[in-house]
Amino acid sequence: MGRPTKTSPARRWIPARALFGALAGVSLVAGMAGGLWRLGVAVPDPHSFTWTGQVLLVHAALMVCGFLGTVIGIERAVAVKHRWAFVAPLASGAGALCLAFGPQAAGAWLCVAAAVFFLAVNALVVWRQRAAHTLLLAVGAAAWVVGNLLFAAGRDGSAVFPWWFAFLVMTIAAERLEMTRLMRRRPAASVTLHAVLALLLAGAACSGAAPRAGGLVYGAALALLAAWLAVFDVARRTVFTRGISRYMAVCLLGGYAWLGIAGVAWAATALGWPARDAALHALGLGFVISMVMGHAPVVLPAIARIKLRFGAFFYLPLAALHLSLVVRLALGSFSDPLRAAGASLNAAAIVFFAVTVAGAAVAWRIQHGAEGARKAR
């Protein structure tokens, strides 16, 4: 009898990576479909599905908890190198499936469990490395716990959304703080950042009981954070470089512009202006998805063991995203059909980016396969 062959660690992780990828992908597709159906865009006809009503109601939860929460949870679990850390993205992905296709109450509480485990993972990170950015990551995780508890308790979007976005915004701010920690900054810069983020949390805390006051504070905090990032982030320097560093800087600076617009729109919404769509999607798409597009070429190889061939073609889906937001939020403010068309283009830009990433992975394999064949001759 032959000796049993050992399976490499990389091969053992292939089914797990496929599972997590499927959970995040289903959450993203269902979330985008729910957002389009809410605006009357039938792709495909929503009446052909018995679960359409569920998806319509939980569009935001699918995007924030199901897709982004799962992706961020995987990234953090890979970083801490503990198997139990993967419980967080597994619970958020499973919760999203329940929200879209099964018992929604179970899905909501699975999302709470995901956030609690995610907070524990970030507590471990703080224990290993006590630094300003790790503490901010933990506070952002705590904001996700609060938002998910409010969601599970049946509170409306005015109470839940500020906490969900605080989770995303603080996670991104913490990562940018880590990236720029070696830059020389004025001593007041870090103090100012923490004051702005404290203002953001205060606005989130007030929004449920006093939506007007909480919304004004929250919007001001978003606008101030956009200004801080534009002034102090390393992107304002790396935008003058080349290659992937420049691409990331363009993504970041464009996202900061949308963050500022979201802050103004959030405050305007609190004052009674019809700017809710601009507030939510300038923040959720213009800022957050721009950050995803900017970091994906660096993060994906680390967490999914997928190597990408970077090229100028990465700018195409980024440009499509920003142009689609202009159509939706600027032109769409005067016309519902234009708003729906802009939303369709938003979804198309995200799909375009996914296709671009897949193409970059295939291009890398083809290029390096050809190089390996030449060396073998």
Contacts in CASP RR format, 6 or more apart in sequence:
PFRMAT RR
TARGET T0000
AUTHOR 0000-0000-0000
METHOD contacts of the structure
MODEL  1
MGRPTKTSPARRWIPARALFGALAGVSLVAGMAGGLWRLGVAVPDPHSFT
WTGQVLLVHAALMVCGFLGTVIGIERAVAVKHRWAFVAPLASGAGALCLA
FGPQAAGAWLCVAAAVFFLAVNALVVWRQRAAHTLLLAVGAAAWVVGNLL
FAAGRDGSAVFPWWFAFLVMTIAAERLEMTRLMRRRPAASVTLHAVLALL
LAGAACSGAAPRAGGLVYGAALALLAAWLAVFDVARRTVFTRGISRYMAV
CLLGGYAWLGIAGVAWAATALGWPARDAALHALGLGFVISMVMGHAPVVL
PAIARIKLRFGAFFYLPLAALHLSLVVRLALGSFSDPLRAAGASLNAAAI
VFFAVTVAGAAVAWRIQHGAEGARKAR
10 305 0 8 1.000
13 305 0 8 1.000
16 86 0 8 1.000
17 304 0 8 1.000
17 305 0 8 1.000
20 70 0 8 1.000
20 74 0 8 1.000
20 86 0 8 1.000
20 89 0 8 1.000
20 90 0 8 1.000
23 66 0 8 1.000
23 70 0 8 1.000
23 89 0 8 1.000
23 90 0 8 1.000
23 92 0 8 1.000
23 93 0 8 1.000
23 94 0 8 1.000
23 96 0 8 1.000
23 97 0 8 1.000
24 66 0 8 1.000
24 67 0 8 1.000
24 70 0 8 1.000
24 71 0 8 1.000
24 74 0 8 1.000
24 89 0 8 1.000
24 93 0 8 1.000
25 67 0 8 1.000
26 96 0 8 1.000
26 97 0 8 1.000
26 100 0 8 1.000
27 62 0 8 1.000
27 63 0 8 1.000
27 65 0 8 1.000
27 66 0 8 1.000
27 67 0 8 1.000
27 70 0 8 1.000
27 93 0 8 1.000
27 96 0 8 1.000
27 97 0 8 1.000
27 100 0 8 1.000
28 62 0 8 1.000
28 63 0 8 1.000
28 67 0 8 1.000
28 350 0 8 1.000
30 55 0 8 1.000
30 62 0 8 1.000
30 96 0 8 1.000
30 100 0 8 1.000
31 55 0 8 1.000
31 58 0 8 1.000
31 59 0 8 1.000
31 62 0 8 1.000
31 63 0 8 1.000
31 67 0 8 1.000
31 100 0 8 1.000
32 63 0 8 1.000
32 347 0 8 1.000
32 350 0 8 1.000
33 43 0 8 1.000
33 46 0 8 1.000
33 55 0 8 1.000
34 52 0 8 1.000
34 55 0 8 1.000
34 56 0 8 1.000
34 59 0 8 1.000
34 62 0 8 1.000
35 56 0 8 1.000
35 59 0 8 1.000
35 343 0 8 1.000
36 42 0 8 1.000
36 43 0 8 1.000
36 340 0 8 1.000
36 343 0 8 1.000
36 344 0 8 1.000
36 347 0 8 1.000
37 46 0 8 1.000
37 52 0 8 1.000
37 55 0 8 1.000
37 56 0 8 1.000
38 56 0 8 1.000
38 59 0 8 1.000
39 336 0 8 1.000
39 339 0 8 1.000
39 340 0 8 1.000
39 343 0 8 1.000
40 340 0 8 1.000
41 340 0 8 1.000
41 343 0 8 1.000
41 344 0 8 1.000
43 344 0 8 1.000
43 347 0 8 1.000
46 52 0 8 1.000
46 53 0 8 1.000
46 56 0 8 1.000
49 55 0 8 1.000
51 100 0 8 1.000
51 101 0 8 1.000
51 102 0 8 1.000
54 99 0 8 1.000
54 100 0 8 1.000
54 101 0 8 1.000
54 102 0 8 1.000
54 104 0 8 1.000
55 62 0 8 1.000
55 100 0 8 1.000
57 104 0 8 1.000
58 99 0 8 1.000
58 100 0 8 1.000
58 104 0 8 1.000
60 157 0 8 1.000
60 160 0 8 1.000
60 161 0 8 1.000
60 164 0 8 1.000
60 280 0 8 1.000
61 96 0 8 1.000
61 99 0 8 1.000
61 108 0 8 1.000
61 111 0 8 1.000
61 151 0 8 1.000
62 96 0 8 1.000
62 99 0 8 1.000
62 100 0 8 1.000
63 284 0 8 1.000
64 164 0 8 1.000
64 165 0 8 1.000
64 167 0 8 1.000
64 168 0 8 1.000
65 92 0 8 1.000
65 95 0 8 1.000
65 96 0 8 1.000
65 99 0 8 1.000
65 111 0 8 1.000
65 114 0 8 1.000
65 115 0 8 1.000
65 144 0 8 1.000
65 148 0 8 1.000
65 151 0 8 1.000
65 164 0 8 1.000
66 92 0 8 1.000
66 93 0 8 1.000
66 95 0 8 1.000
66 96 0 8 1.000
66 99 0 8 1.000
66 111 0 8 1.000
67 96 0 8 1.000
68 168 0 8 1.000
68 288 0 8 1.000
68 292 0 8 1.000
69 89 0 8 1.000
69 92 0 8 1.000
69 114 0 8 1.000
69 118 0 8 1.000
69 144 0 8 1.000
70 89 0 8 1.000
70 92 0 8 1.000
70 93 0 8 1.000
70 96 0 8 1.000
71 89 0 8 1.000
71 292 0 8 1.000
72 118 0 8 1.000
72 171 0 8 1.000
73 85 0 8 1.000
73 88 0 8 1.000
73 89 0 8 1.000
73 92 0 8 1.000
73 118 0 8 1.000
73 121 0 8 1.000
74 86 0 8 1.000
74 89 0 8 1.000
74 303 0 8 1.000
75 299 0 8 1.000
75 302 0 8 1.000
75 303 0 8 1.000
76 85 0 8 1.000
76 88 0 8 1.000
76 118 0 8 1.000
76 121 0 8 1.000
76 122 0 8 1.000
76 125 0 8 1.000
76 137 0 8 1.000
77 85 0 8 1.000
77 86 0 8 1.000
77 88 0 8 1.000
77 89 0 8 1.000
77 121 0 8 1.000
78 302 0 8 1.000
78 303 0 8 1.000
79 125 0 8 1.000
80 121 0 8 1.000
80 124 0 8 1.000
80 125 0 8 1.000
80 128 0 8 1.000
82 121 0 8 1.000
82 124 0 8 1.000
84 117 0 8 1.000
85 117 0 8 1.000
85 121 0 8 1.000
85 124 0 8 1.000
87 113 0 8 1.000
87 114 0 8 1.000
87 117 0 8 1.000
88 114 0 8 1.000
88 115 0 8 1.000
88 117 0 8 1.000
88 118 0 8 1.000
88 121 0 8 1.000
89 114 0 8 1.000
90 114 0 8 1.000
91 110 0 8 1.000
91 111 0 8 1.000
91 113 0 8 1.000
91 114 0 8 1.000
91 117 0 8 1.000
92 110 0 8 1.000
92 111 0 8 1.000
92 114 0 8 1.000
92 115 0 8 1.000
92 118 0 8 1.000
93 110 0 8 1.000
93 114 0 8 1.000
94 107 0 8 1.000
94 110 0 8 1.000
95 106 0 8 1.000
95 107 0 8 1.000
95 108 0 8 1.000
95 110 0 8 1.000
95 111 0 8 1.000
95 114 0 8 1.000
96 107 0 8 1.000
96 111 0 8 1.000
97 107 0 8 1.000
98 104 0 8 1.000
98 106 0 8 1.000
98 107 0 8 1.000
98 110 0 8 1.000
99 107 0 8 1.000
99 108 0 8 1.000
99 111 0 8 1.000
105 152 0 8 1.000
108 148 0 8 1.000
108 151 0 8 1.000
108 152 0 8 1.000
108 154 0 8 1.000
109 152 0 8 1.000
111 148 0 8 1.000
111 151 0 8 1.000
111 152 0 8 1.000
112 145 0 8 1.000
112 148 0 8 1.000
112 149 0 8 1.000
112 152 0 8 1.000
114 148 0 8 1.000
115 141 0 8 1.000
115 144 0 8 1.000
115 145 0 8 1.000
115 147 0 8 1.000
115 148 0 8 1.000
116 145 0 8 1.000
118 141 0 8 1.000
118 144 0 8 1.000
119 138 0 8 1.000
119 141 0 8 1.000
119 142 0 8 1.000
119 144 0 8 1.000
119 145 0 8 1.000
121 141 0 8 1.000
122 134 0 8 1.000
122 137 0 8 1.000
122 138 0 8 1.000
122 140 0 8 1.000
122 141 0 8 1.000
123 138 0 8 1.000
125 134 0 8 1.000
125 137 0 8 1.000
125 138 0 8 1.000
126 134 0 8 1.000
126 135 0 8 1.000
126 137 0 8 1.000
126 138 0 8 1.000
131 178 0 8 1.000
131 181 0 8 1.000
132 177 0 8 1.000
132 181 0 8 1.000
132 190 0 8 1.000
132 194 0 8 1.000
133 174 0 8 1.000
133 175 0 8 1.000
133 177 0 8 1.000
133 178 0 8 1.000
133 181 0 8 1.000
134 174 0 8 1.000
136 170 0 8 1.000
136 173 0 8 1.000
136 174 0 8 1.000
136 177 0 8 1.000
136 197 0 8 1.000
137 170 0 8 1.000
137 171 0 8 1.000
137 174 0 8 1.000
137 175 0 8 1.000
139 170 0 8 1.000
139 197 0 8 1.000
139 201 0 8 1.000
140 166 0 8 1.000
140 167 0 8 1.000
140 170 0 8 1.000
140 171 0 8 1.000
140 174 0 8 1.000
141 167 0 8 1.000
141 171 0 8 1.000
143 163 0 8 1.000
143 164 0 8 1.000
143 166 0 8 1.000
143 167 0 8 1.000
143 170 0 8 1.000
143 201 0 8 1.000
143 204 0 8 1.000
144 163 0 8 1.000
144 164 0 8 1.000
144 167 0 8 1.000
146 163 0 8 1.000
146 204 0 8 1.000
147 160 0 8 1.000
147 163 0 8 1.000
147 164 0 8 1.000
147 167 0 8 1.000
150 159 0 8 1.000
150 160 0 8 1.000
150 163 0 8 1.000
151 160 0 8 1.000
155 208 0 8 1.000
158 207 0 8 1.000
158 208 0 8 1.000
158 211 0 8 1.000
159 207 0 8 1.000
159 208 0 8 1.000
161 280 0 8 1.000
162 203 0 8 1.000
162 204 0 8 1.000
162 207 0 8 1.000
162 208 0 8 1.000
162 214 0 8 1.000
162 215 0 8 1.000
162 218 0 8 1.000
163 204 0 8 1.000
165 283 0 8 1.000
165 284 0 8 1.000
166 200 0 8 1.000
166 201 0 8 1.000
166 204 0 8 1.000
168 284 0 8 1.000
168 288 0 8 1.000
169 200 0 8 1.000
169 222 0 8 1.000
169 225 0 8 1.000
169 259 0 8 1.000
169 283 0 8 1.000
169 287 0 8 1.000
170 197 0 8 1.000
170 200 0 8 1.000
172 287 0 8 1.000
172 288 0 8 1.000
172 291 0 8 1.000
173 193 0 8 1.000
173 197 0 8 1.000
173 225 0 8 1.000
173 229 0 8 1.000
175 295 0 8 1.000
176 229 0 8 1.000
176 233 0 8 1.000
176 252 0 8 1.000
177 190 0 8 1.000
177 193 0 8 1.000
179 233 0 8 1.000
179 234 0 8 1.000
180 232 0 8 1.000
180 233 0 8 1.000
180 234 0 8 1.000
183 232 0 8 1.000
183 234 0 8 1.000
185 232 0 8 1.000
189 228 0 8 1.000
189 232 0 8 1.000
192 228 0 8 1.000
193 225 0 8 1.000
193 228 0 8 1.000
193 232 0 8 1.000
196 221 0 8 1.000
196 224 0 8 1.000
196 225 0 8 1.000
196 228 0 8 1.000
197 221 0 8 1.000
197 225 0 8 1.000
199 217 0 8 1.000
199 220 0 8 1.000
199 221 0 8 1.000
199 224 0 8 1.000
200 218 0 8 1.000
200 221 0 8 1.000
200 222 0 8 1.000
200 225 0 8 1.000
202 214 0 8 1.000
202 217 0 8 1.000
202 221 0 8 1.000
203 213 0 8 1.000
203 214 0 8 1.000
203 215 0 8 1.000
203 217 0 8 1.000
203 218 0 8 1.000
203 221 0 8 1.000
204 214 0 8 1.000
204 218 0 8 1.000
206 213 0 8 1.000
206 214 0 8 1.000
206 215 0 8 1.000
206 217 0 8 1.000
207 214 0 8 1.000
207 215 0 8 1.000
207 218 0 8 1.000
208 214 0 8 1.000
211 270 0 8 1.000
212 270 0 8 1.000
212 271 0 8 1.000
213 270 0 8 1.000
214 270 0 8 1.000
215 266 0 8 1.000
215 267 0 8 1.000
215 269 0 8 1.000
215 270 0 8 1.000
216 267 0 8 1.000
216 270 0 8 1.000
216 271 0 8 1.000
218 263 0 8 1.000
218 266 0 8 1.000
218 267 0 8 1.000
218 270 0 8 1.000
219 262 0 8 1.000
219 263 0 8 1.000
219 264 0 8 1.000
219 266 0 8 1.000
219 267 0 8 1.000
219 270 0 8 1.000
220 263 0 8 1.000
220 267 0 8 1.000
221 263 0 8 1.000
222 259 0 8 1.000
222 260 0 8 1.000
222 262 0 8 1.000
222 263 0 8 1.000
222 266 0 8 1.000
222 283 0 8 1.000
223 259 0 8 1.000
223 260 0 8 1.000
223 263 0 8 1.000
223 264 0 8 1.000
223 267 0 8 1.000
225 259 0 8 1.000
226 256 0 8 1.000
226 257 0 8 1.000
226 259 0 8 1.000
226 260 0 8 1.000
226 263 0 8 1.000
227 260 0 8 1.000
229 235 0 8 1.000
229 252 0 8 1.000
229 256 0 8 1.000
229 259 0 8 1.000
230 236 0 8 1.000
230 253 0 8 1.000
230 256 0 8 1.000
233 252 0 8 1.000
233 256 0 8 1.000
234 249 0 8 1.000
235 248 0 8 1.000
235 249 0 8 1.000
235 252 0 8 1.000
235 253 0 8 1.000
235 256 0 8 1.000
236 249 0 8 1.000
236 253 0 8 1.000
237 249 0 8 1.000
238 245 0 8 1.000
238 246 0 8 1.000
238 248 0 8 1.000
238 249 0 8 1.000
239 246 0 8 1.000
239 249 0 8 1.000
239 250 0 8 1.000
239 253 0 8 1.000
240 246 0 8 1.000
241 249 0 8 1.000
243 310 0 8 1.000
243 311 0 8 1.000
244 297 0 8 1.000
244 298 0 8 1.000
244 310 0 8 1.000
247 294 0 8 1.000
247 297 0 8 1.000
247 310 0 8 1.000
247 314 0 8 1.000
247 315 0 8 1.000
247 318 0 8 1.000
248 294 0 8 1.000
248 295 0 8 1.000
248 297 0 8 1.000
248 298 0 8 1.000
250 315 0 8 1.000
250 318 0 8 1.000
251 290 0 8 1.000
251 291 0 8 1.000
251 293 0 8 1.000
251 294 0 8 1.000
251 295 0 8 1.000
251 318 0 8 1.000
252 290 0 8 1.000
252 291 0 8 1.000
252 294 0 8 1.000
254 286 0 8 1.000
254 290 0 8 1.000
254 322 0 8 1.000
255 286 0 8 1.000
255 287 0 8 1.000
255 290 0 8 1.000
255 291 0 8 1.000
256 287 0 8 1.000
258 282 0 8 1.000
258 283 0 8 1.000
258 285 0 8 1.000
258 286 0 8 1.000
258 287 0 8 1.000
258 290 0 8 1.000
258 325 0 8 1.000
259 282 0 8 1.000
259 283 0 8 1.000
259 286 0 8 1.000
259 287 0 8 1.000
260 282 0 8 1.000
261 278 0 8 1.000
261 282 0 8 1.000
261 329 0 8 1.000
262 278 0 8 1.000
262 279 0 8 1.000
262 280 0 8 1.000
262 282 0 8 1.000
262 283 0 8 1.000
262 284 0 8 1.000
262 286 0 8 1.000
262 287 0 8 1.000
263 279 0 8 1.000
263 282 0 8 1.000
263 283 0 8 1.000
265 275 0 8 1.000
265 276 0 8 1.000
265 278 0 8 1.000
265 279 0 8 1.000
265 282 0 8 1.000
266 275 0 8 1.000
266 279 0 8 1.000
266 283 0 8 1.000
268 275 0 8 1.000
268 279 0 8 1.000
269 275 0 8 1.000
269 276 0 8 1.000
269 279 0 8 1.000
274 333 0 8 1.000
277 328 0 8 1.000
277 329 0 8 1.000
277 339 0 8 1.000
278 329 0 8 1.000
278 333 0 8 1.000
281 325 0 8 1.000
281 328 0 8 1.000
281 329 0 8 1.000
281 346 0 8 1.000
282 325 0 8 1.000
282 329 0 8 1.000
285 321 0 8 1.000
285 325 0 8 1.000
285 346 0 8 1.000
286 321 0 8 1.000
286 322 0 8 1.000
286 325 0 8 1.000
289 321 0 8 1.000
289 350 0 8 1.000
290 318 0 8 1.000
290 321 0 8 1.000
290 322 0 8 1.000
293 314 0 8 1.000
293 317 0 8 1.000
293 318 0 8 1.000
293 321 0 8 1.000
293 353 0 8 1.000
294 318 0 8 1.000
296 353 0 8 1.000
296 357 0 8 1.000
297 308 0 8 1.000
297 310 0 8 1.000
297 314 0 8 1.000
297 357 0 8 1.000
297 360 0 8 1.000
300 306 0 8 1.000
300 308 0 8 1.000
300 357 0 8 1.000
301 307 0 8 1.000
301 308 0 8 1.000
306 361 0 8 1.000
307 361 0 8 1.000
307 364 0 8 1.000
307 365 0 8 1.000
307 368 0 8 1.000
308 357 0 8 1.000
308 360 0 8 1.000
308 361 0 8 1.000
308 363 0 8 1.000
308 364 0 8 1.000
309 360 0 8 1.000
309 361 0 8 1.000
309 363 0 8 1.000
309 364 0 8 1.000
309 367 0 8 1.000
310 360 0 8 1.000
311 360 0 8 1.000
313 356 0 8 1.000
313 360 0 8 1.000
314 356 0 8 1.000
314 360 0 8 1.000
316 352 0 8 1.000
316 356 0 8 1.000
317 349 0 8 1.000
317 350 0 8 1.000
317 352 0 8 1.000
317 353 0 8 1.000
317 356 0 8 1.000
318 353 0 8 1.000
320 345 0 8 1.000
320 348 0 8 1.000
320 349 0 8 1.000
320 352 0 8 1.000
321 346 0 8 1.000
321 349 0 8 1.000
321 350 0 8 1.000
321 353 0 8 1.000
323 345 0 8 1.000
324 342 0 8 1.000
324 345 0 8 1.000
324 346 0 8 1.000
324 348 0 8 1.000
324 349 0 8 1.000
325 342 0 8 1.000
325 346 0 8 1.000
327 338 0 8 1.000
327 341 0 8 1.000
327 342 0 8 1.000
327 345 0 8 1.000
328 338 0 8 1.000
328 339 0 8 1.000
328 341 0 8 1.000
328 342 0 8 1.000
328 343 0 8 1.000
328 345 0 8 1.000
328 346 0 8 1.000
331 338 0 8 1.000
331 339 0 8 1.000
331 342 0 8 1.000
332 338 0 8 1.000
332 339 0 8 1.000
332 342 0 8 1.000
333 339 0 8 1.000
END
